[in-house]
Amino acid sequence: MIKLKTITGKEFLLNCDLIYRVDTEYDTIITLIGGKTLRVRDTADEIQKKVILFKREVMNPFERKSE
């Protein structure tokens, strides 16, 4: 799961396996595989980096975190 912030600044955890796509218009909009959309403060690049870091941690839990 990755930690994101809503437009209002509230933090929440999202199961990144449920992400269908991420669009950037005025806000960043995450569309989930079920069709639900979420508007977040995080940029598409930040979300991508968080997903990559999470997947690396899951695939190799014994590797030391660099951040």
N, CA, C and O of each residue as an XYZ file, in Angstrom:
268
protein
N       0.846     -1.175      0.000
C       0.000      0.000      0.000
C       0.892      1.238      0.000
O       1.992      1.243      0.552
N       0.381      2.274     -0.633
C       1.136      3.523     -0.693
C       0.347      4.619      0.031
O      -0.884      4.610      0.039
N       1.069      5.555      0.634
C       0.448      6.658      1.362
C       0.302      7.849      0.429
O       1.270      8.296     -0.187
N      -0.922      8.355      0.335
C      -1.230      9.518     -0.506
C      -1.977     10.550      0.318
O      -2.379     10.286      1.452
N      -2.162     11.744     -0.271
C      -2.926     12.801      0.389
C      -4.091     13.221     -0.500
O      -3.946     13.396     -1.710
N      -5.253     13.379      0.137
C      -6.410     13.884     -0.589
C      -6.196     15.363     -0.901
O      -5.241     15.977     -0.424
N      -7.081     15.917     -1.692
C      -7.017     17.347     -2.007
C      -7.085     18.191     -0.732
O      -6.478     19.260     -0.658
N      -7.824     17.711      0.265
C      -7.946     18.446      1.528
C      -6.768     18.230      2.465
O      -6.699     18.851      3.525
N      -5.829     17.344      2.080
C      -4.631     17.136      2.878
C      -4.678     15.946      3.801
O      -3.711     15.691      4.518
N      -5.782     15.202      3.808
C      -5.901     14.025      4.667
C      -5.133     12.859      4.049
O      -5.298     12.549      2.869
N      -4.284     12.213      4.868
C      -3.501     11.075      4.379
C      -4.339      9.805      4.396
O      -5.180      9.610      5.273
N      -4.095      8.947      3.413
C      -4.753      7.645      3.371
C      -3.847      6.658      2.660
O      -2.923      7.050      1.947
N      -4.117      5.375      2.859
C      -3.357      4.315      2.211
C      -4.188      3.737      1.074
O      -5.393      3.526      1.210
N      -3.523      3.487     -0.045
C      -4.191      2.937     -1.223
C      -3.474      1.667     -1.657
O      -2.247      1.635     -1.748
N      -4.241      0.634     -1.920
C      -3.688     -0.597     -2.476
C      -3.330     -0.297     -3.931
O      -4.215     -0.154     -4.775
N      -2.042     -0.201     -4.219
C      -1.610      0.226     -5.551
C      -1.923     -0.804     -6.636
O      -1.855     -0.480     -7.822
N      -2.265     -2.038     -6.256
C      -2.671     -3.033     -7.248
C      -4.049     -2.714     -7.832
O      -4.439     -3.294     -8.845
N      -4.783     -1.804     -7.207
C      -6.109     -1.435     -7.691
C      -6.090     -0.264     -8.676
O      -7.131      0.100     -9.224
N      -4.915      0.326     -8.904
C      -4.821      1.485     -9.803
C      -4.923      1.029    -11.252
O      -4.157      0.179    -11.706
N      -5.892      1.613    -11.975
C      -6.045      1.359    -13.403
C      -5.238      2.378    -14.201
O      -4.512      2.024    -15.130
N      -5.379      3.664    -13.817
C      -4.623      4.712    -14.503
C      -4.524      5.952    -13.633
O      -5.289      6.127    -12.685
N      -3.566      6.812    -13.972
C      -3.369      8.086    -13.271
C      -3.343      9.179    -14.327
O      -2.535      9.148    -15.255
N      -4.242     10.149    -14.169
C      -4.328     11.271    -15.104
C      -3.976     12.561    -14.389
O      -4.284     12.734    -13.210
N      -3.335     13.458    -15.104
C      -3.014     14.765    -14.549
C      -3.673     15.828    -15.404
O      -3.346     16.005    -16.577
N      -4.617     16.534    -14.783
C      -5.214     17.687    -15.435
C      -4.928     18.860    -14.498
O      -3.770     19.255    -14.363
N      -5.931     19.420    -13.858
C      -5.664     20.434    -12.840
C      -5.219     19.750    -11.555
O      -4.332     20.231    -10.851
N      -5.849     18.626    -11.267
C      -5.491     17.786    -10.125
C      -5.002     16.455    -10.670
O      -5.124     16.171    -11.861
N      -4.451     15.651     -9.785
C      -4.090     14.289    -10.174
C      -5.292     13.405     -9.864
O      -5.796     13.403     -8.741
N      -5.744     12.662    -10.857
C      -6.919     11.817    -10.713
C      -6.508     10.367    -10.904
O      -5.972      9.992    -11.947
N      -6.765      9.558     -9.886
C      -6.472      8.130     -9.945
C      -7.782      7.411    -10.240
O      -8.775      7.605     -9.539
N      -7.781      6.586    -11.274
C      -8.931      5.743    -11.573
C      -8.587      4.336    -11.134
O      -7.549      3.792    -11.511
N      -9.469      3.747    -10.330
C      -9.255      2.390     -9.839
C      -9.881      1.386    -10.805
O     -10.700      1.761    -11.645
N      -9.503      0.120    -10.689
C      -9.999     -0.878    -11.628
C     -11.515     -1.027    -11.574
O     -12.112     -1.480    -12.551
N     -12.147     -0.669    -10.485
C     -13.607     -0.725    -10.371
C     -14.305      0.492    -10.946
O     -15.535      0.542    -10.977
N     -13.526      1.492    -11.410
C     -14.105      2.693    -11.996
C     -14.169      3.890    -11.067
O     -14.397      5.009    -11.528
N     -13.975      3.687     -9.775
C     -13.989      4.794     -8.820
C     -12.800      5.702     -9.083
O     -11.725      5.228     -9.450
N     -12.984      7.009     -8.899
C     -11.891      7.960     -9.089
C     -11.564      8.652     -7.772
O     -12.431      8.869     -6.925
N     -10.285      8.991     -7.628
C      -9.797      9.696     -6.449
C      -8.972     10.893     -6.906
O      -8.134     10.765     -7.798
N      -9.203     12.049     -6.303
C      -8.381     13.235     -6.563
C      -7.384     13.367     -5.426
O      -7.749     13.334     -4.251
N      -6.123     13.516     -5.793
C      -5.068     13.567     -4.778
C      -4.117     14.732     -5.036
O      -4.053     15.273     -6.139
N      -3.383     15.101     -3.993
C      -2.362     16.156     -4.098
C      -1.091     15.673     -4.763
O      -0.391     16.439     -5.425
N      -0.798     14.392     -4.582
C       0.441     13.820     -5.119
C       0.439     13.916     -6.647
O      -0.604     13.776     -7.287
N       1.610     14.154     -7.214
C       1.720     14.207     -8.669
C       1.797     12.785     -9.233
O       2.042     11.831     -8.494
N       1.589     12.654    -10.525
C       1.689     11.350    -11.174
C       3.095     10.771    -10.994
O       3.240      9.569    -10.772
N       4.117     11.599    -11.084
C       5.496     11.129    -10.898
C       5.727     10.629     -9.480
O       6.391      9.613     -9.278
N       5.180     11.339     -8.497
C       5.326     10.904     -7.103
C       4.629      9.562     -6.876
O       5.159      8.683     -6.195
N       3.449      9.417     -7.448
C       2.702      8.167     -7.313
C       3.480      7.029     -7.953
O       3.585      5.943     -7.382
N       4.020      7.273     -9.124
C       4.802      6.245     -9.815
C       5.995      5.804     -8.959
O       6.263      4.609     -8.833
N       6.704      6.762     -8.377
C       7.858      6.437     -7.536
C       7.439      5.648     -6.298
O       8.126      4.704     -5.906
N       6.328      6.022     -5.685
C       5.839      5.311     -4.503
C       5.454      3.873     -4.842
O       5.724      2.955     -4.067
N       4.826      3.679     -5.993
C       4.446      2.326     -6.405
C       5.691      1.482     -6.654
O       5.759      0.330     -6.224
N       6.674      2.052     -7.346
C       7.909      1.321     -7.625
C       8.615      0.937     -6.331
O       9.048     -0.206     -6.183
N       8.737      1.875     -5.391
C       9.385      1.576     -4.106
C       8.631      0.502     -3.338
O       9.242     -0.386     -2.744
N       7.306      0.580     -3.348
C       6.502     -0.418     -2.650
C       6.694     -1.800     -3.266
O       6.885     -2.784     -2.551
N       6.645     -1.870     -4.596
C       6.797     -3.162     -5.283
C       8.196     -3.748     -5.031
O       8.337     -4.956     -4.846
N       9.218     -2.899     -5.025
C      10.575     -3.381     -4.723
C      10.641     -3.962     -3.324
O      11.254     -5.007     -3.106
N      10.010     -3.288     -2.381
C      10.019     -3.751     -0.995
C       9.290     -5.087     -0.870
O       9.723     -5.959     -0.117
N       8.199     -5.252     -1.594
C       7.440     -6.505     -1.541
C       8.234     -7.642     -2.184
O       8.258     -8.759     -1.668
N       8.879     -7.352     -3.308
C       9.618     -8.391     -4.018
C      10.906     -8.793     -3.301
O      11.341     -9.940     -3.402
N      11.513     -7.857     -2.581
C      12.751     -8.138     -1.854
C      12.690     -7.475     -0.476
O      13.285     -6.417     -0.272
N      11.982     -8.084      0.460
C      11.786     -7.445      1.773
C      13.039     -7.314      2.624
O      13.032     -6.582      3.613
N      14.115     -8.007      2.264
C      15.329     -7.959      3.063
C      16.324     -6.906      2.586
O      17.351     -6.681      3.228
N      16.021     -6.263      1.462
C      16.898     -5.206      0.954
C      16.700     -3.962      1.805
O      15.572     -3.613      2.153
N      17.793     -3.297      2.138
C      17.705     -2.070      2.941
C      17.076     -0.949      2.145
O      17.344     -0.782      0.955
N      16.238     -0.186      2.816
C      15.628      0.993      2.196
C      16.675      2.082      2.073
O      17.477      2.286      2.984
N      16.669      2.785      0.945
C      17.624      3.880      0.767
C      17.022      5.204      1.211
O      17.739      6.192      1.368
N      15.713      5.232      1.412
C      15.043      6.480      1.824
C      14.422      6.340      3.179
O      13.819      7.288      3.683
